[in-house]
Amino acid sequence: MKQVVQNYKSGELTLLDVPAPGCKPGGVLVRSAFSLISTGTEMMKVSEAGMSMLGKARSRPDQVAKVVQSVAANGVPATYRKVMGKLDSYTPLGYSLCGVVEQVGAGIDDVKVGDVVACAGNEHALHAELNWVPKNLYAPVPDGVAPRHAAFGTVGSIALQGVRQGESRLGEVALVIGLGLIGQLVTQLLNASGVRVVGVDPDPARCELAERLGAAACGDPGSASVESAVAELTGGMGVDQVYLAAGGSSNQPVELAARLCRDRGRVIDIGKCRLDLPWNAYYEKELDVRFSRSYGPGRYDPEYELQGRDYPIGYVRWTERRNLACFLDLIARGSVDVEPLVSHVADFEDAVETYRRLEEGELKAVAVLFRYASAGDAPAVEAPEMTVPEVPRPSGRTAPARRSGPVRLAFVGAGNYASSMLLPHLTGRDGVELSTVVTTTALSAANARRKFGFGKATTDLDAVLGDPAVDAVFVVTRHSSHAELTRRALLAGKAVFVEKPLALTEEELAGVLAAVEESGNDRIQVGFNRRFAPLLREARELFGARTGPASLRYLVNAGRLEHGSWYLRQDTEGSRFAGEGGHFVDTASWLLDADPVSVYAAAPAGNEDLQIVLCYPDGSTATISYVTSGPSSFPKETLDLVADGKVLRLDDFTRAAVYDGRRRQWVGSRLPKARDKGQNAELAAFVRAVRTGGPMPVPLESLAATTTATLAVPTALASGVPVTLAGVR
C-alpha cells in the first residue's frame, strides 16, 4: 500500500510503498476514503523538516533539552548516533480520517465489515491507504454524514475538548484568537452552545468566513473594531473566555487575551502559540489559564488508546472516543458545518505536490482533504439527483389581460434594489400606474409613496392582494419571503414579478408551482435581467446560430460584503450564491438555448468563491466562477462564449465583441457604453405581457429549471460529484 512519509533530516516528503498493516485483536482494519491535512500542525512539521539542523534545534528547544540529558547520561558518540538514526528515518503524517472497515479484529463487536468509521490518532489515522485502528480511536459515522465531512472528526474533537475546558455557558461571550481550522470549528461549537463569539485573525477572508459561520464580529488583532465589538457585546466588562487557537512566535495573542478578558475570566490554550504571560495583567484580573490536551481524556494513555480500556462514564463523561462521536453527531444534526472549511480536495496520488503547494503558499487553505480513489477503497458515492418539477399547464388564467387603461402595479417591498433599479424605470412610464406600495413599517411606505408617486401606501398585504384594481404584484423583499409572497399573489389571481431568488428550497419551489396548478394562474416572472441587456442581446445576434456544442465561461467578481449585511444571515436568507446565482445560471442557459442537465461545484475555504460547472443536453458546458475575494478595481462580470470557431466576449455590460477567424466585430462602438444590465427592457417586457395577455418573458419551465440548478449547488459541494437534474425537457 501507499503512505505519505517524511524524512525529518533531509526534509524529503514522499508517497512510499510500504507493507499493509495486519488486523490485530482489539481494533479494526480501515481502508481510507478521505483523510484530512491539518494545515496548522502538519505544515509546521513539514516546515521544520526543511530547516537546517540549527533551525530545527531553535524550533524544538524541548527536544534539544532531551539531547543534552542524553549526552550527560550516555556520552556524545552514543547520543549522536541515536539522534541521527531517529532523524534519518521516515516518519508518518496525518491523524484524522474517514474510511470503511475492511476487517474486524478479535474482541470488536460494535462495528462490522463495510461500516463507515471516523478514525483518530497520529499513529493510527495516517495518510495511508490502510490503517489499523484500536477500538477507542474510531467511532461509527452516523447516517447522512458524508465521508469527507466525517474526516474532520479528530480536529473537531480537538476543538470540542477546548470548548469543554472553557466551561462555556449559555449567554456568555467568547474571544477566539486565530481563525484557522481549529478556530473556525471552535467558533461554530461556541455558537451552537449559545455563546456569542468575537473572532480575531489578520486574514480578512478567514474573518469573513467565521462571521458567515456564526461569529458576531471578527477583525484584525490590531484593529479597534475588535475591542469595540467586545465592549458592545459585554457592556464593557470583557469576554468570559478567550480561546488561543493561533500559532507562531508572537506574544500578541496572550497580551490581547488579558486586555479583553473580564475579571476572573478563562484563557484556554488550544494551539501552540507563545505563552509569555504578562504577570501584572493576568494577576490583577486573576485570570484562569487552562490548557486543552488534544482530543480529550484518554489521549497519551496507552491503556486507553492501545488496550481499549475505557474510563467509566460516571467518572469521565467525555473521553477521547466520546468526543469523536459527539462531533460526528453535531455534523449529522447540522449544528456544525465543515463543508465551507474545505479549501481543496486532492487525489491521494497527488499528495506530495499538494504538500509542496501548501508549503510554498501557492495553495491557500483552511482544510485540505485527500481522496482515496482505488477500486473498493471507499463506499461508492451515489450520484445525487434532483428533479426539476413539472410545470403545471393551467387551462385558464385568473389574471386576465388588460387591453385598455394603464397596468396597475403594486410593490411589496421598497428597499434599496427596488428603489434604485426597478422603480426609476417604472415611474412616469406610459401605460403604467404605480397603484400601491406595501412595506413592513408605515414610514418606509410613506417615503416610497412620496418618492415614486404611488397612489396608496400601506402595511396591509391582504388589502392589496384582494384589490381587483391591482393587475400585477412586484415581490421585492428579503429572500426568505419570496416564495410565500409569490404563492399568495398567484392564488389571489395577480401577475407576479418576483426578484431573484424565486425559492430557497425545493419545498418552496414546489409550493409556488402548486399555487400555479391550484389557481390556474401561471403569470410569473423572476427578475433575471441579464438576458434582457441590450449589449448582450446584440452580441448574441451577431454571433449567430450554433451548429456544435459551446463552452461558456462566466466570471463574477462579486466582492466582499460589508459587515452586518443581511446576506450573511444564511440560516434565514440562504447563501449568497443562492440569492443571486440564478442570474448567472439563467444567462448561461439563455445563451446556450437550453436548460442544464447536471451541476458540479467546488469551493475553496476562507471565502465564498465557487466554481460551478453546468452541463447541457447537446454537450455544451458553462463554468461560472463566482468569486468574492477579487479586487474591486476589476470588472464585476466578464463572459466568453466559444463555439463553431467563434468567440463572443462581454466586458461588464459596457463592451462586447464577436471574434470570427481573424476578425473582431465590435457590438456598436469599441468605446465603452453606459452599463445596462437589462432591467429597463425586462420591465417593459413584463408590463407588455400583462397588458396584452401574451406569454411571460421567460417560460415558467426555464424559471423552474434555473431555480433547481441553483439549489443543486450545495448538494454538489457536499457530495463532491455532479448532481443530475432529472426531468429537464
N, C-alpha and C positions, 0 to 999 in steps of 0.2 A: 504494500500500500504506500501511498504518498503522504508526507507530513512536512509542515513548514518548520525549519530549524535554523538556528543561527550559531555561528562560531563567535564567542564573545571576545576572543583575542584578535582575530583578523577583521571582524565585522561582517564576514561573508554570511549572506542570507540565501537559503536555497530551498527548493522543493525536493526533498530527499526520498528515495525508495528505501523503506525500512520494513522489517518483518511485521506482520499483522499481530496484534496482541491476542492472547488466548482469553477465553471466558472463565474466570476464576469463581469459586464459590463466594456468595455474599454480594454479587454485583451482576451487571448485565453488559453485554457487548452491544455497542450502539454504532450504527452506521450514520455518519453525519449527513444532514440535509442542508443546514445553514450554520455557520459559526461567525461570531461577531469579533471584529477587531476593536479593541479598546484603544481609541486614538490618543488617550492620555497615557495610561500605564504601559501599553505595549510599545508605543512610539518612543517613550522615554528610554526603554530598554534597547530598542533598535538604535537610537541616537547615541547612547552610551557606548554601545559596541563599536561604533565607528570612531571613537575618540582615541587619542594616544594613551599610552599607559599612565602618563601623568594626569591626563584629563580624566581617565577612569578613576584614579585614586582620589582626585578632588571631588568627583561627583558621588563617591561612595566612601565617606570617611568611616562609616561603621565597619565596612569590610577591611579597610586599612588597619583599624584597631585590632581586628581578629588576626591579621597577618603579623602585627607587632607581638601579640601574645604568643603566636605560634613560633616566632623567631626565638622568643625568650625560653619557650619550652623545648623546642626541637632543633634549634640552630638554623642558620641561614640556608645551607645547601638543601636540607630536607624541606624547609618551608618553600624555597624557590621551586623545587620540583613539584611540590603539591599544588602551589598556586598556578604554575604554568600548565600543569596537567589539567587542572579544572578549567582554566581559561581556554585552552586549546581543545575544547570538546564541543560537540553540538549540543545546544540546549533548545527545548521546545518553546513555542509561543502559543498563546491562546488560553482562554479559561471560561468561555461562555458559548454554548451551542445548543442546537436542537437536532434530534435525529430519530431514527427508527430502531427499535430493539430488534437485534438480529439473533441474539442467543441469550438465554436466561441461565444464570448460574445457580448452583445449589443453594437452597435457603431463601430464594426470592419467590414470593407469591403475590406481589401487588401489581406486577405488570406481566405481559406475555409477549411473545414474538409478534412483531407488527405494530405494537403500540408506539405512539409518538411521545418522546420524553424530552424535557429540558435538562441540561447537564451543567455542572459547575466544577471548578477546580483547575488550578494551573498544572496539575499532573494528570487530570482525567477528562478534561473538556478541551482538548488541544485542537489546533488547526490540523486535523488529520482525518483520513477517510474512515478510520475505525478507532474507537476508544473503549477501553474497559472502564466502567463507572461503578463505584461501590454504592450501596443502597442509599446512604444518607446524602449523596451528592447528585441525585436525579429526582425528578418529580414528573408525574404524568401531565401531559398538556391537555387542558380542557377542550371539549368540543367547541368548534368555532374559532379557535385561536390559530392563526396562520403560523406555520413553522418558522418563517422569517421573523415573526414577532416574538415567538417563544424563545428564539436565540438570544433575546435580551435578558433572559431570566437571571443570570448571575449578576450583571451590572445593576439590574433592577433590585436584586436582593441587597447589594451594597448600599444603594440609595435608601432603600427601605429601612435597613438597620440604622443608618444615620438619622433618619427621621424618628425612629424609635428612641434613639439616645437623646434626642432633643425633647422628648416627652411633650410634644405639641398638644395644645388643647384648642377646642373649637372657639373661634373668635379671636385667636391671637394673631400677631403679625410677625413674620419672619423675614430675615435678610439672607439671601443666597448669594454668596460671592463666588463667581466662576460659573458660567453657564455653558460649560461643555456637556458631555454626555451625562455625567453624574448630576451636575447642577440642573440640567433640564428635567431629569427624572425626579429629583428632589422637589423641584418646583411643582410638578404635576401631583406628586404624592401629598404635598402640603395642601395644595389647592383642593384635592379630593377630601382632605380631612377638615375642611372648613377654616383653614389658616390662610390669611392674605399674605401674599409674597411680594417683596421688592427684590428684583434681581440686579446684579452688578457684573458687568463684563465690558472690556474695552472694544469688543466686536459688535457693531450695531446690528448685524444680521442675527447674531445669537440673542441679542436683546429683543429684537422684533419677534423671533421665534418663541421666546419664553412668554412674551405678552400674549401671543396668539394661543399659547397652550395654557393660559390661565393666570400669569403673573399680573398683579395690579399695576405695576410700573417697573421699568428697567432703565438702566443708564450706565454711562461710563463711571468708573470708580472715582474719578476726579471731578465729576460734574455736580453742580448744585442741585440738579433735578432729583438725584437720589435722596439727598438729605431733605429736600422739601417734600418728597413723596412720603418718606418715613415720618416726618413731622405731621403731615396731614393725616396719615392713617392711624397714628398713635396718639394724637393730641399733644405732640411734643415730648412724650415720655420715653420714646425709644422702642426698638423692637424687642420682642420677648426672647427670640432665639436668633443666632447667626450660624449659618452653615458654611463652613470653609470648604468649598469644592474646587478650589483653584490649586494650581501647581506653580513651580518657579521659585526663584530665589528672593523675590521681593518680600519685604516685611509689611507692605501696604495692607494686605488683607486683615492681619490681626490688629493693626492700628485702626483701620476703618471699623472693624467689629467693635472695638472698645468705644469708639466715638458714637456709634449709632445704637448700641445696645442699651436697654434700660437698666436701672439699678437692680442688681441681683439677677440679671438675665443669664442665658445659657449660650455658650460658644462651643460648637461641635465641629471637630476637625475630621473631615471625611477624606479630603485629598492629601496631597503631600506638598504643603507649602511651608515656607519658613515660619517658625514659631518663636521669634524673639519677642516675648510678651513685654510690652511697656508696663513695668511694675506698678507705677503710680495709677495709671488709668484702670488697670484690672483690679488693683487693691481698693481704690476709692469706690468702685461700683460693686465690689465683692462678686465679680463675675465667676460663674461656674464653667470651667473649661473641661470639656469632655472629649474623649476620642471614640471613634466608631471603628471597630475592628472587623473589617471586611464584611463577609456575608451574614455574620451573626454567631451566636453561641454554638460551639462545635468546631469552629474554624481553628485549625492548627492542633486539634486534639486527635491524635492518631486512633484512639479507641473509638471515637465517634465517627471520624471520616473513613477509616480503613476497615475497622472491625464491625461497623454498623450498630454500635451500642448507643441507643437513643437516650436523651435526657427525659425524665418523666415530665409530662406536660404540667403537672401541678407545681413543679419547681422551676421549670424553664418553659415558659409559654411559647416563645418564638425562637426556635433553633434555626440553624442554617437551612435545613430542608424545609421547615415550615415557612420560613421567609420566601424561599423559592416558590413554593406552592401558592402562597398568598399573592405574590406579584403576578403570577400567571392568572390567578383568579381576577385580579384587578384589571388586567388586559381583557379578559373574557367579558367582564361586566361593563367595559367601556369607561372605567374610571381613569385609566391611563392609556394614552395613545402614543405608541412608539413609532408609527409609520412616518410622521413628519421629521423624525430624527435620522432616518435612513438617507445618507448622502449618496451612497453608491453601492451597487451590488455587483461583485466581480466573480467570474468563474474561478474556482479553486486553482485551476491550471495557471491562472494569471496572478497568483499570489505574490511572487517576487516583484513583478512590475507594479503591482498595487502598492506594496510597501515603499518602493522607490518613489512613486508619485506622491505618496503621503509625506515621506521624509523631505523631499525637495520642495514641498509646498505647491506642487502642480495640482494636487487634488485636495481641495479644501473640504473638510469633513467634520461632522459631529460623530457619526457612526458609519462604519463600512461593514458589509456582510460578504462572506464567501459563500458561494452557491456550489454545491457538490452535484455534478451532472452525470456521473457514471450510471449506467443502467442498474436500476434496483437500489440506488443509494438512498432515494427519498421517496416518500409516497407520491404517487402520480398526482400532479396538480390538475384537477379537473378544470377545464377551460370554463370560466364563468360565462353565463349567458343572461342577457336582459332582453325582454321583449318590448319592441315598440308597439304600444297599444293600438288596437284597431280603431280607426276614427269612425264614429257613427255617421250614418247618412240620413240626416233629418229629411222627412218627407215634406215638411213645410216650415217656414220661419215665423217666429213670433216677433221678429223685429223687422217689420215691413219697410221697404224703401220709401223715402220721402221724395216726391218728384216736384214739389213746389215749396217755396219758402226756404228759409235757412235751416241748415242742420244744427240742431241744438245739442250742445256738448256739456257734460258735467265732469268736473275733475275731482277725483278722490285723492287728496294729497296735493300740496303745492310747495314742495320743498325746493332744494337748490336745482336739481335736474329739471324738474317741471318748469321752474321759473326762468331758467337760463336757456334751455334747449328746445322746449316744446311750445310753451305759451307765447313767446315772441313771434313764432311763425303762424300762430292762430289768431292773435289779436289783430283785428281790422281786416281779416281775410274775407273776401266776398263770399256770401253764401254760408257763413259760419256765425253762429250766435253762442257766446260763452254764457250758458244759462246759469249754472250753479257750481260753486266750489265747496267741497266738504273737507274739513280738517279736524283734527282732534281737539284743538283749542280755539276758542272764539276769536282771539286776537289774530292768530295766523290766518283764519278765514277772512276776517275783515281786511287784513293787509292785502291778501291776494285779490279780493274783490276791488279794492281801491286801485291797485296797481294795474290790473289787467282788464278791468271793466266787466266782471261777472255781474249778471243780473241779480243773483242772490248769493249769500254766504251762509253756511250752516254747519253744525256739527252732527246733524241727524242724517245718517246714511239711508235709513229706511225711507225717509221722506223723498229722497232723490230717486231711489230705485222704484218707488211707487208713483212717481210723477210721469204721466203719459206724454207730457210735452218733451221729455228728455229722449233724444234719439240714441245717443252713444255715451258711454261712461269711460273715462280715462282713469286707469288704476296706476298711480304714480306714488306708491307708498314704500315702506321698507319691505325687503324681500320676503320676510316670513308671512306677510299678509296677502301676497299677490294671488295665490291660488284660491283662497277662500273668497276674496272680494270678486275675483273673476267669476267664480262659480255662482255667487249670489246675483251678480249683474246679468249673467246669461239666463238664469232662472226667472229673472224679472223681465226678460224679453228685450234687453238692451244689446246693441252692438258694443263690443268691448275692445279698447286699446289698452293693453297691459304692458308696462315696461318690463324688460328682462329682469329676472328670470320668470318664466311662466310658473314654475313649480320648483321646490327644493327637494322633493322626494317623489318616488314612483307613485306613492299613495296619493299625493296631492295632484299629480298629473291625471291619475285615474279619476279622481273626484271631478276635475274640470271636464273631462270627456263624458263622464256620467251625466253631468249637468247639460251638456250638449244633447245627449240622447234623450234625456227626460223632457227637456224644453222644446226640442226641435230647432234650437237656435244655434247655428254654427258661425255666427258673425263675430269673429275674434281675430285680432291682430296683435302680435308681440313686437315690441319695439326693436327689431333687428334692422337698424337703419343703414348699415354699411352697404347692403346690396342696392340701395337707392342712391348712393353717392354718384353725382353726375360724371365725375372724372373716371371712376371705376367702370361705370356702365359704358362710357365711350371707349375705354380701353378694351373691354370685353368684345365690343362690336368690331373694333379694329382688328383684334386678334383672330376673330372668325371662328367658325365651327371646327371642332376637333375630329380627327379620324382615329386617333390612337389614345392610349392612356396617358394621363398627365401626372406630373409631380409638382406639388404646390408647397411652398414654404412661407409661413406667416410668422413674422417676429413681432411680438407685442412687448414693448418696453414699458410695462405698467407703472414702474416706480414704486417707491415706498409709501406706505400710508402714514399719516400723521398720528401721533399718539392720541388715543381716545376715539378714533374713528369707529363708527358703528359697524364697519366692515370687519372689524376684528372680533365681533361677537359671534363666533362661529357656532356656538351652541344654539343660538336662536336664529341667526340670519344666514347660516350656511357659509361655506368657504368663499374666499374672494373669487376663485375661478367659477364656482357655482353661480355667483352673482352676475358675472359679466362674460364668462366663457362662451355662452351661447352666441354672442355677437360673432365670434371668430369661426365657430363651427358653422353657423348659418352662411357666412360669407364664403367659406371654402365650398360648402355644398352647392351654393348658388353658382359659383364659378365652374364647378365640375358637373353641374346639372344632374345631381343625384343625391341620395341620402347615404350616409356611411353604413357599412355592414359590420365593422368592428372598430374597437377603440383600444389603444395601448397607451400607457402613461408611465413616465419615470420622473423622479424628482430628487434633487439634492436636498440635504438638510440645511438648516440655518436661514432659510428664506422660503418664499412661496414659488420659486422657479419651477416650472413644469415643462415637460416635453410630451406633447400629445401627438400620437400618430393615428390618423383616420384612414381606413381602407374603404374603397368604393367598389361597386359591383363590376366595373369594367377594368379593374386592376389599377386605377388611379390611387394615389396616396396624397394626403395632406398632413404636413407636420406643422403644428402650432407650438412655437416656443414662447411661453408666457413667463416673462422674467420680471422680477421686482427689484433686482439688485443692480440694474443698469444705471448709467448716469442720466440725469435729467436733460443734459445737453444733446443726447441722441434722440432722433425722431421716435415717436411713440409706436407707430405702426408702419412696417415695411412688408411688402408681399411680392413674391416671384411665382409665376405660373409657367411651367416648361412643358411643351408638348409639340409634337409634329415639327421639330426643328425650329420652334419659335419660343420666345420668352416675353411674357407680359410682366412689366415691372411697375410697382406702385410705391411711391415715396410719401407716406404720411398724408395722403389725400391732397397733396399740393402739386405733385408732378407725376406723370405716368408716361410710359413709352412701351412700344412693342418692337422687339428685335426679330428680324426675319433674315436669316443669312447674314450678310454684311451690312444690312440696312438697319437703321434705327429710326422709327417713326414716332415722333412726339405726339401725344394726345393734346391737340391745341398747340400752345406755345411751349417751348422748353423752359420758359420762365415760370417760377412757382406761382400757382394760383392761390387764392384765399382758400383756406381749409374748409371743405364742405363734406361732412360725413353722412349726408343724405337725410337729415331729419325733416327738412322742408318738403322734399319730394315724397318722403314716406307719409307725412301727414296729409299731403294733397291726395295721394292715392287712397288713403283710408277714408277721408271725407268723401271723395268721389264714389267709392264703393257703397258707403252708407246712403248717399243721396240717390244713386241710380239703381241700387239693388244688385249691382254686378258682383262678381267674385271678390272675395277679400284679397288684398295684395299678395299675401303668401298663403299657399294652401295649408289647411289645418294638418294634413298628413306630414308636411315638412316641419311645421312647428312642433309636432309631437316627436318626430324623429330627432330633431336638433336637441330638444329638451332631454330625451332619453340618452343621447350620446354624451351630453354634458354631465348627466347624472352618473354615467358609467365610469367617469374618470377616477373617482375614489376607489371604486371596486377594482379597476385595473391596477391602480397603485398598490393596493393591499395584496392582490394575488400575484403580481409580477408577470402576468400573462395577459394577452389581449382578451377583451370582453366581446363576445359575439352578440350582435344586435339582431335578434330574430324578428321576423315579421316585416322587414324593410321591403317596400314594394317598388 
